[in-house]
Each structure stands twice: as structure tokens, then as C-alpha cells.
């Protein structure tokens, strides 16, 4: 399992769309030269936040097509 949140969007005021895009890019990139994306190394990936995570959903839908 991997638990992630919108790191850097609170006190550092980074744009949540940018953070979501970075997570999506990283988790969909290959793992150490593997043919599989990093996300396949985890059974489940959970994004947790007290705010809406719609931006994360949109970023991952965009990168999965």
C-alpha cells in the first residue's frame, strides 16, 4: 500500500493541479528501467486529504489514456 496526500499544497501554497500532475507522472513512469510503471509495485494507492481530491482523479485519468 502507498498512502499519499497533496503534499506542499498547504503551508507552501503549491497548486494542487501541479502536485497531482507530478504524482501522476512519477507513478506512471517506469521503475528502474522496468517495462512496468511504478504504480504496479503497489497493491493499492490511496490519496488522502480533508479537501477534494478531484484534481488527482483528473490527472490520473489524463495520464492513463
PyMOL commands that set and color helices and strands:
alter all, ss='L'
color gray80, all
select helices_A, chain A and resi 16-27+38-41+54-64
alter helices_A, ss='H'
color red, helices_A
select strands_A, chain A and resi 2-4+45-47
alter strands_A, ss='S'
color yellow, strands_A
deselect
rebuild
show_as cartoon
